[in-house]
Structures are given as structure tokens and as C-alpha cells.
């Protein structure tokens, strides 16, 4: 990690060509195809589309695995009012007990760069207690995929609109820190000019993840995993902050974005608006049937706010 005065830079799309295509035309075609497919399978308007889409939860694995699921979140975004996109992702490579902001001036993608909102980042620093935010070093910034995997989708759906991004790397926050961060972000969540992306995969099951619970009464392993994930998803949908925290302590489910999700739930609780959350899609990378198998689960959700009058 680096201090607040870290040198500015344009963040390289380090995972392009490996986790997703680095060819602009191919990437645009894939994103458009996944969005088209999601819209056709659940045409708007539907229950999740009522009101204004204020935030989404979406996965961050390689696009061949999670790209189609992410479309079930991004298809609900109306870019016409959005001026600022907050992207909250977990830290996979560096242990943090706080959150970290970027000192980059822009984030590059194969389909276009995005400017960072330095003013809002500084506003957050000024409003938060000392030590709430650190600053990512360039290497930490570029090696982390949880935020990067959302950037092409954001560029694609916001095409033609003027906006900036506020990436926030969320560390291993305790319940109180999640509550404090949620309260800090609640006014931004309520503002219709802001949009939030919460980056999370769900259960990482298998020996390579050191997580292999199997409730045989549920049937095959993949069904047991689904039941486990959907218990947590139901608590998230009901906006039950303490219930979700208790579920994580009980099950130890390997939901890598559990802290960004906890921040979101606390922001919703602290919001002056009546917000609702609904999951729109669930998938697994492969159906586990043997203890030697492994899989990662992906889920998309939409946070809906009252519609803004024109």
C-alpha cells in the first residue's frame, strides 16, 4: 500500500487478454450479446426493474465464466442521469483492515478509458475518520481483478454519457467498520446521479479453496452449494445486516465480496430512501458431483430506488 501522496498514473488493464478479450470489437460483441440474451430471457419491465436502479451486485470472474451472469445486473442500468459510478470490490492479494482508494487519473480498458473522480475521493477522505482510507499502490491497483472485471461493462453501458468512477477496495472490515462505511456512502447511494457496483462472487467450493461442506440431504454437491448460497442471498434480499453477518459466521461461506455486500446493506439501512434489493440470476462455474470437483458461484442483484421524476 502507498500513502495519500502516491504518484498519479493511468491504470493498465492487466487482466485483458487472459480473463477477458483485449480485442475491442470482440469484447464489445460479447458484452452486447450477453446483455441482449439477458434482456430477451426476462424482458423489461419486470419486478426488478420497477423504479430506478441505484446499485447492482455482480460477479468478477473471467468473462467466460461470469460474463453472462453479470449481464443480469447491468441490463437494468439507465445511464441517462448517472454522473458517477462507485465500484466496491474485495481485496484478493493484499490484506486490508480498512478501505483503499486509487491515485490513478484514469482506468484503461480495451474499449475506452474512464476518468477517476479525484474530488469525490478527497471528499470521502475528508468526511471519514482518520485511517478509514488508505491508497492503493500501482501494483496493488493493477493486480486486483475484483474492480477491473466490471470496467468493460461500465464503459459499455455508459457509452455516450459523461461520467467518472470512484473505485474503492474494501478490506476485511468488522461489523462496526461496515456500518460506518455504509453510513458514509448512504448519501451518495441516495443521489440519482450516482450508481454503485458491488463486486462479489459467491461460494468457492472445493479442496483448492479449502471449503468442502456438503449437506447430503440436499442431494448432489452442486445442489447443496446452491442451497447454501441462496440462504445467504435471501438474507441479503431481506436487507438483514445482522442476519447476513451471523450466516457468514455460521457457514464460513466463501463469498469473496462479503464485505462490500455488508457495506451496501449498511448503506441501504442508513439511506433516507426506501430501497429494495432483488437477485435476478444465479449460476455456477460447473456442477460439482464429486469431492474432487470444484466450482465458483455467481449471482447478480439489483438495488431499486424510487423513480426520479423528470
Number of C-alpha atoms within 10 A of each C-alpha: 16 15 12 17 8 15 12 13 13 17 21 20 20 17 18 18 11 10 16 19 18 17 12 14 11 14 20 17 11 18 21 17 14 19 24 15 16 21 16 10 10 11 12 13 11 8 10 20 18 14 16 19 27 27 26 27 30 30 33 26 23 16 19 12 19 23 23 21 25 32 25 28 27 27 22 25 19 14 19 11 14 19 17 21 21 21 25 26 31 28 25 17 10 13 12 17 16 18 23 24 22 28 24 22 16 19 22 18 22 21 19 13 17 21 16 23 21 17 10 15 18 13 10 17 17 11 10 14 10 9 11 16 23 21 20 23 20 20 11 18 25 18 17 19 24 24 23 26 27 22 22 24 23 18 19 16 18 18 13 10 13 14 20 19 24 20 24 24 27 28 23 18 20 13 16 10 19 25 21 19 24 24 20 18 21 22 16 18 26 21 14 18 16 21 24 23 26 29 29 27 24 27 23 23 24 18 12 12 13 10 15 17 16 17 13 10 9 14 12 15 23 22 18 18 28 18 14 20 20 17 13 22 19 15 16 22 18 15 21 17 22 14 15 23 18 13 16 15 10 9 11 12 21 19 19 21 26 24 26 28 25 27 27 31 25 26 24 26 19 19 18 12 16 11 19 18 22 21 21 19 17 18 17 22 15 13 18 20 13 11 13 10 16 22 18 23 26 28 25 25 27 27 25 23 23 16 12 9 4 3
